[in-house]
Amino acid sequence: MKPMDKLLSYMKENGIDAFFLSKKQNVRYITGYTGDDSYALITKEGYFFLTDPRYTEQVGIECPEYEIVLWKTKPSLGNCLNELVQNINVKNIAFESHNLNYEFYKDFSDNIKAELVPLSGVVEDMRVVKSKEEIEYIRIACDISCRALDRLMKEIRVGVTEKELAAKLSLYMVMEGADTQPYGNILISGARTSLLHGIPSDKPIQYGDFVLMDFGCQYNGYMSDMTRTVVVGKATSKQKEVYELEKQMIELSLNEMKAGATLGSIYEASIKPIKDTEYFQYHYPRIGHGIGLFVHEPKSIEPNNKDTLDLNCVTTIEPGLYIPNWGGVRIEDQVLITENGYENFISTTRDLIEL
């Protein structure tokens, strides 16, 4: 079923006359529009694209079935929406409550003469299961990331800073075919690798450092997300021990992944290698997430989550060990869920690499 058909079906089943889309990724999913600063209003009577003159040409090309509305010529967005819903006799209008701030809500409540229906996660839930086209875009994004990492490996050496390497990684992804909108990469080294979402700094790489790279790109808007941790020089016995435990954690997790598997059971598999060790206290319990047009989508792989993996969903799997003032190791793959297991989109080895 096409995205618009999914939304129209939801609206019909739930008595929704109009649905206002404001979240960028949801606007793109439903309309196909790839730009910024725009909204969509979906009604039974027609489709409206609320934008400004900067984007009218692009909207006309990408969304020819939509009526373009220049909302910034109106006193406010709420005023503009009210004009539209009054003209087509809409009694209620749903909006994405998780994506609008108080100022927007006050504008809506002051101006829209229709019932406001706050909804959260409706389109996100529709995006969980991927189409063949979406799967192919994600597969290509992951291939691009793996090739970019291959290029970066030649640059990782003593004396180069985290920022320099992060910048080159972004460049290599674009050169390998990514959209020219790379999102923030995590590239950290040494003791800083215990920071789960550390920001690249001016710290130079030193001999014996772990270098943790958590990164990804977009291809036609669809995202990759992978992590590898390498050692510059020869790994110590403790580095080898922690890395081997981490490798076991992700491989046991992958063994559980197939359509219908509960997310909590995948987490439980991941902690088997560390459950009775000193390292258990250093793991982070959220070990995976859906991914598509946005990097963190439903569903979350975490303790006690009884939700299940859907056929043709794409998810990351990324258990990790993070030891303060010493360092951390994370390995992250990105997989398509199939009836009998998974297809791993990340081709880079999970073995310990010593550079």
N, C-alpha and C positions, 0 to 999 in steps of 0.2 A: 504494500500500500504506500502511495506517495505521501510525503510529509503533510501536504495540505489536506489530503483526504483523511489522514489521521486526526488532524485538528478539527476539521468540519464534523467528523463523526463524534468526536468528544463533545463538541458544542451541542450537537443535536441530542446526544444521550443525557446531557446535563442541563438542558434548557438554557444554554448560553446564547444570547442574541449577537453579541459582538465580543471579540477577544483582542485586547490591545497588547502587542508584543514590544517590549523595550530592551530586553537583554540581547546584546549584539549577536551572540551565537545562535539564539533562538530565532531572531529575525532572519539570519542567514539560512538556517535549516528550513524554515517554512517558505521563504520567498526566493532564495537563491542570490540575494543581494550580498556583495562582498565588501561594501564600503563601510563608512562610519557615520555616527551622528544622525541616525535615522530610525524611524519607528514604523510599525505596520499595524493596521486595524483590519481585522478579518471579520466580515459579516456575511449573513446569508444573502444579502442583496448585492455584495460586491467587495472588492479588495481595495484598500487605500494605503498609499505609501506616503508617510509624513516626513518631509525632508526640507532642504533649503536649496537655493540656486546652485550651490557648489556641487550638488550631486544629481541634479535633475537629468543630465545627459546619461550618466551612468545608470540611474534607475530605469530610464526609458529603454536602455539596451538590455539590461539584465532582468527587468520585471515588466515586460510590455503589457501584461494583463492587469496591472495595477493603475488606479487613478492617482496621479501625483498631486499631493496637497502641500503647499508651501506654508507650513504651520507658523513660521516665524513672522509672517505678515499679520498674524492675529495677536490679540493682547496676551495670550498665554496658550500653552499646549492644551490645558483643560478647556479653555474657551473654544479652541479649534475642534477638539473631539466632540464637544457638546453640539456644535453646528452640524457635524457629520451625523451623529446619532439621532438628532431631532429630525433631520431631513429624511431619514430612512425609518423612522418610528421604532427605534431600538428601546426596549424597556430595561435591559440590563447590559452592563459591560464588564467583562472580566479583565483583570490586569495582573501582572506579575508582581505580587506583593514583596517578594524577596529581592527585587531589583529596583525599587523606587524608594526614594528617601521621603522624609516627612514633608519637605517643601512641595514635592510633586503631589503627594497625597492630598495636601491641603488645597492645592490648585484644583485637583480633580473634584474633591468634595464640595468646593465652593462653586464650581462652574458647571459640572456635568449633571444634567437633569434626568438621570437614569440611575437605577440601582447599581452601586459599585460592588463587584464580586471579587474579593482578594483571593488569588490562587497562587500556589507555590509548587514548583517542580513539575508542572504538567508537561511542558514540552521537553524538559530534561529527561523525563521518563520515556517519552517517545523516542528519544535519541539513543537509548541504551542499546537496542538491537540495530546493527548496522546493515545497510544495503550492500550489494556487491560492489557498487561504485565507491561507497565510503570505505569499504575494506581495502580496495585497491589503492586508494589515496593514502590510507594509513600505512599500508605495506611499503609503498614508495617512500613515504616520509622516514620510515625506519631504515630502509636501505640507504637513504641519503645520510642519515646520522651515523650509521656504521662506517660508511666510506669516509666521512669527515673525520671520524675518530682514527681511522687508519692513517690518515694524513697527519693528524696531530701527534700521534705517537712519535714521529720523527723529530718533533719540536720539543718534547718534554726532556729537559736536562737541567742540571745544576745551574743556578743563577738566573734562569728565566722566571719572571713573576707570574703569579696566578692571573692577574689581569691580562697580561700579554697572551697567555695561553687561552683564556676565555674568549678574548677578542678574535684570535686566530680560528678558534673552533667555530664561532659564529660565521666568520668569513668562509671557511671551508664548506659549511653546510649550504650557504647560498651558492657558492661556486659549484657544488655538486647538484644543484637544482631545486633547493628549497625556495619557498616564498621569501621575498625580501622583508620579512617581518619576524625575525627570530625572537623568541622570548628569552627571558633571563636564564643564563646558564649558571649552575653551581660548579665552580672549579676551585677546590681548596686543597691545602697540603699540610703535611706534618700533623702536629697535635690539633690543628684546626679542623681536621676531618671528623672530629667528634661532633661538630656542629651540623645538625641535620639539614638545615637550609642556610649554610654559611654563604656569605657574599664574597666573591673574589676580591683579593686585596693586593697591596704592593709587595707582599711577602715573596721573596725569591725562593725557588725550589732548592732544597738542600739534599745532600746525599743521605740516603736512608729514609727519606720521606715517603709516606703514603701520598698519592695524589688521587683524590676522589673527584670524578666528573659525572655530574647528574645534569643531563642536557637533552635538548630535542629541537625539532624544527617543525615547520608547517609545510604541507604540500596541498595546494588548492584548499587551504584553510584547515586541513586535518593534521593532527599532531602526532609526533613521536615523543617518547620519553624513555630514556635509558640511563643506566648508571654503570660505570666500571671504576674499579679502584686498582691502581698499579703501584709498584714500588720503584723508586729511582735508586738503582744500585742493588745490592743483595739484601734480601729480606732477613730479618732476625727470626729467631725461633718463635718468639711470641707473635710477630706479624704473620708468620706462616700458620700458627695455631688458630689465630682469630680468623684469618682468611678462610681456612679450611672449614671451620664451623659455619661461617657465613655461606660458603658454597653449598654445604650440606643443607642449610636452611632453605635456600631457594630451590634446590633440586627436589627436596621432599615436598615443598609446596607445589611445584609443577606436577608432581606425580598425582596430586589430588584434583587437578583442574580439568573439568569437563562439564558439559551442560548438565544442570541439576545438582551439582555439588554445592553444599552449603558453604557460605563464606567463612563461617566460624571454624569449620572443619579444616579449611586450608590454613588458617592461622595456627590451629593446634598442631598440624603437621610441621609447620615451620619451626616451632620451638622445641621439637624433640631433641635435637642435638645439644641444646643448651639448658634444658630444663633442670638438670641436677648439677649444673656447673656454676662457677663464680660469675660467668658471663650473662646469666639470665637477667640480672638487674640492668644490663646495659642495652637491652633490645627495646625497640619502639613497637607498640602493638598494632599500629595501623600499617599493614604491609602491602597494600595494593589499592588501586582505584580504577574505575572506568576512564576511558579517554576517547576523544573524538575531535569535535570542534573546539573543545576546551580541555585543558590539561587534567583537571580534576573533576570527573563526572561520576554519577552513580555507577556502580555500587562499590561500597567500601569493604575491603577484606580486613576484618578485625575480630576480636574475641566476641563470642556469643551471638554473632550475627547469623540469624537463621534464614536470611534471604539466600537465594540461589543464583548461580551463574546461568545466564541465558544463552541459548544457542545463537551464535553469530554476534555476541558482544565482544568488545575488545577491552582488555584490562591489563594493567601493569601488575607485576609481582616484584616486591622490593623489600624483603626483610633486611635488617641491618643491625650492626653492633656498634655502639658509640660509647667510648670510654673517655670520660672527661680528662683533659690534660695529658692524654696519651695519643688518642686518634680513633678513627673509626673506619669501618668497611661496609660498603653497600654495593650490592649487585642488583641491577634492575633489568628485567626483560619485559617485553610487551607482546601479549599473545592474543590470538583469536580463539574463542571457545568453540569447539566442535562437539558433535554427539559423543565421540569416543575419546576425546582428550582436547588437544590444543595444537595450534600452529604457532610456532615461535617466530616473530618477525625480526628478532635481533640475532644476527649471525655472528657477532663478536664473541670470541671465546670467554668462558667463565673461569678458565684456569688463571692462576696467579701469574702476572706478567712482571718480570724484573727488567727494568730498562737500563 
